[in-house]
Amino acid sequence: MTESASSVPRDDHYDFSAQVGHLLRRAYQAHVSIFQQLIPDSQLTAAQFVALCAVRDSSPCSLNDVVRATAIDQATARGVVDRLKARELLAVSPDPEDGRKVLIQLTKEGQRLVDRMIPSARQISEATFGALNPAERVAIIYLLEKMSSPGPDDAAKG
């Protein structure tokens, strides 16, 4: 007599809906939805806004600086910069010290857009936190920063 699948003990059951990756993805999807609803510039994506902020904070900077600051991969960051340049929000010029590199800066319009977006960005963060109390908000930021910072093994890899 064979055991049916329903009579097998469930100690090895894998509940994907309780896994960290699934929960992070769902939280991120909720955040992106809030971003799209509340951002005043409907053409601006979350990645573009983060790139604009990174350039604002490090201007002038290289594409590699944008990649490091935003954790957006090189190819995607290049596309983001190209789209923002096409909208005349970023200016790209040759690096006078290294002809192989380009320097990225906000244009005046880019700076105005970032300044206009900051209150909405704060509102988006507030809405993403939802009903979390102040202690939970501090805890989730702390834990997400800890999860996303390189560990000792990652630092050794370079």
Secondary structure, DSSP 8 states (H G I E B T S, - for coil): ----GGGS-STT---GGGSHHHHHHHHHHHHHHHHHHH-S-TT--HHHHHHHHHHHHH-SB-HHHHHHHHT--HHHHHHHHHHHHHTTSEEEEEETTEEEEEEEEE-HHHHHHHHHHHHHHHHHHHHHHTT--HHHHHHHHHHHHHHHS--HHHHHH-
